[in-house]
């Protein structure tokens, strides 16, 4: 069984880490999510979430963050290299199913693989 935990080593925690990804990373947009991706040499793919109050109240924002984290956990093993990824939702995210979140991460993986070749 695959490890589904999300330890601190897989989190972007500091504002400087977020700034670094926003400034140096590549932006990728899907139907549901916006990604900023920066290749690293850390050996671990890390995730940072930026969910604005425009999405909704705290309950709704936390719901969206849980779904994004779960989609990341499902696709984390597919990343062959390490990346820092900052994700934020697009407008209309509340009408999306969990499969849309997973599909967005699959699209990100495909774009990252294409960019490396």
C-alpha positions as a Markdown table, in Angstrom:
| # | Residue | x | y | z |
|---|---|---|---|---|
| 1 | Unk | 0.0 | 0.0 | 0.0 |
| 2 | Unk | 1.3 | 3.4 | -1.0 |
| 3 | Unk | 2.2 | 5.9 | 1.8 |
| 4 | Unk | -0.6 | 8.6 | 1.9 |
| 5 | Unk | 0.9 | 10.7 | 4.7 |
| 6 | Unk | 1.7 | 14.4 | 4.1 |
| 7 | Unk | 4.7 | 15.1 | 6.3 |
| 8 | Unk | 6.2 | 18.6 | 6.9 |
| 9 | Unk | 9.1 | 17.8 | 4.6 |
| 10 | Unk | 6.5 | 17.9 | 1.7 |
| 11 | Unk | 5.1 | 21.3 | 2.7 |
| 12 | Unk | 6.2 | 24.7 | 1.5 |
| 13 | Unk | 6.1 | 26.6 | 4.8 |
| 14 | Unk | 8.0 | 29.9 | 4.6 |
| 15 | Unk | 7.0 | 33.0 | 2.6 |
| 16 | Unk | 10.5 | 33.1 | 1.1 |
| 17 | Unk | 9.9 | 29.6 | -0.4 |
| 18 | Unk | 6.6 | 30.7 | -1.9 |
| 19 | Unk | 8.2 | 33.9 | -3.3 |
| 20 | Unk | 11.0 | 31.8 | -4.8 |
| 21 | Unk | 8.6 | 29.6 | -6.6 |
| 22 | Unk | 6.5 | 32.5 | -7.8 |
| 23 | Unk | 9.5 | 34.4 | -9.1 |
| 24 | Unk | 11.6 | 31.6 | -10.6 |
| 25 | Unk | 9.0 | 28.9 | -11.4 |
| 26 | Unk | 6.9 | 28.3 | -14.5 |
| 27 | Unk | 3.2 | 28.9 | -14.4 |
| 28 | Unk | 0.8 | 26.2 | -15.6 |
| 29 | Unk | -3.0 | 26.8 | -15.8 |
| 30 | Unk | -5.6 | 24.0 | -16.0 |
| 31 | Unk | -9.4 | 24.2 | -15.9 |
| 32 | Unk | -9.5 | 23.9 | -12.1 |
| 33 | Unk | -6.1 | 24.9 | -10.7 |
| 34 | Unk | -3.2 | 27.2 | -11.3 |
| 35 | Unk | 0.3 | 25.8 | -10.6 |
| 36 | Unk | 3.6 | 27.5 | -10.2 |
| 37 | Unk | 6.3 | 24.9 | -10.5 |
| 38 | Unk | 10.1 | 25.1 | -9.8 |
| 39 | Unk | 12.5 | 22.2 | -10.2 |
| 40 | Unk | 14.7 | 21.6 | -7.1 |
| 41 | Unk | 17.4 | 19.2 | -6.0 |
| 42 | Unk | 15.9 | 18.4 | -2.6 |
| 43 | Unk | 14.8 | 14.9 | -3.4 |
| 44 | Unk | 11.2 | 15.6 | -2.3 |
| 45 | Unk | 8.3 | 17.2 | -4.2 |
| 46 | Unk | 6.8 | 19.9 | -1.9 |
| 47 | Unk | 3.4 | 21.5 | -2.1 |
| 48 | Unk | 2.3 | 25.0 | -1.0 |
| 49 | Unk | -1.3 | 26.2 | -1.1 |
| 50 | Unk | -2.5 | 29.7 | -1.7 |
| 51 | Unk | -6.3 | 29.8 | -1.2 |
| 52 | Unk | -7.7 | 33.3 | -1.2 |
| 53 | Unk | -10.7 | 34.5 | 0.9 |
| 54 | Unk | -12.4 | 35.1 | -2.5 |
| 55 | Unk | -13.0 | 31.3 | -2.6 |
| 56 | Unk | -15.2 | 31.4 | 0.4 |
| 57 | Unk | -15.3 | 31.3 | 4.2 |
| 58 | Unk | -12.8 | 29.3 | 6.2 |
| 59 | Unk | -14.9 | 26.1 | 6.0 |
| 60 | Unk | -15.0 | 26.2 | 2.2 |
| 61 | Unk | -11.3 | 27.2 | 1.9 |
| 62 | Unk | -10.3 | 24.3 | 4.1 |
| 63 | Unk | -12.4 | 21.9 | 2.0 |
| 64 | Unk | -10.7 | 23.1 | -1.1 |
| 65 | Unk | -7.3 | 22.7 | 0.5 |
| 66 | Unk | -8.1 | 19.2 | 1.7 |
| 67 | Unk | -9.0 | 18.2 | -1.9 |
| 68 | Unk | -5.9 | 19.7 | -3.4 |
| 69 | Unk | -3.7 | 17.9 | -0.8 |
| 70 | Unk | -5.4 | 14.6 | -1.5 |
| 71 | Unk | -5.0 | 15.0 | -5.3 |
| 72 | Unk | -1.3 | 15.8 | -4.6 |
| 73 | Unk | -0.9 | 12.7 | -2.4 |
| 74 | Unk | -2.4 | 10.6 | -5.2 |
| 75 | Unk | 0.0 | 11.9 | -7.8 |
| 76 | Unk | 3.1 | 12.5 | -5.7 |
| 77 | Unk | 4.6 | 9.1 | -6.6 |
| 78 | Unk | 4.4 | 9.9 | -10.3 |
| 79 | Unk | 6.9 | 12.8 | -10.0 |
| 80 | Unk | 10.3 | 11.4 | -11.1 |
| 81 | Unk | 12.2 | 14.6 | -10.0 |
| 82 | Unk | 11.7 | 16.9 | -7.1 |
| 83 | Unk | 9.7 | 20.1 | -7.5 |
| 84 | Unk | 8.3 | 22.9 | -5.4 |
| 85 | Unk | 4.7 | 23.5 | -6.4 |
| 86 | Unk | 2.4 | 26.3 | -5.4 |
| 87 | Unk | -1.2 | 25.7 | -6.2 |
| 88 | Unk | -4.2 | 28.1 | -6.1 |
| 89 | Unk | -7.7 | 27.4 | -7.3 |
| 90 | Unk | -9.4 | 29.1 | -10.2 |
| 91 | Unk | -12.8 | 30.7 | -10.1 |
| 92 | Unk | -15.7 | 28.2 | -10.0 |
| 93 | Unk | -13.6 | 25.6 | -8.1 |
| 94 | Unk | -16.6 | 24.8 | -5.9 |
| 95 | Unk | -18.5 | 23.3 | -8.8 |
| 96 | Unk | -15.7 | 20.9 | -9.6 |
| 97 | Unk | -15.6 | 17.2 | -8.6 |
| 98 | Unk | -12.6 | 15.6 | -7.0 |
| 99 | Unk | -11.8 | 14.0 | -10.4 |
| 100 | Unk | -11.2 | 17.5 | -11.7 |
| 101 | Unk | -8.5 | 18.1 | -9.1 |
| 102 | Unk | -6.8 | 14.8 | -10.0 |
| 103 | Unk | -7.1 | 15.6 | -13.7 |
| 104 | Unk | -5.4 | 18.9 | -13.1 |
| 105 | Unk | -2.4 | 17.2 | -11.4 |
| 106 | Unk | -2.3 | 14.7 | -14.3 |
| 107 | Unk | -2.1 | 17.6 | -16.7 |
| 108 | Unk | 0.6 | 19.2 | -14.7 |
| 109 | Unk | 2.6 | 15.9 | -14.7 |
| 110 | Unk | 2.3 | 15.7 | -18.5 |
| 111 | Unk | 3.4 | 19.3 | -19.0 |
| 112 | Unk | 6.4 | 18.8 | -16.6 |
| 113 | Unk | 7.5 | 15.7 | -18.5 |
| 114 | Unk | 7.2 | 17.4 | -21.8 |
| 115 | Unk | 9.2 | 20.3 | -20.6 |
| 116 | Unk | 12.1 | 18.0 | -19.5 |
| 117 | Unk | 12.3 | 16.4 | -22.9 |
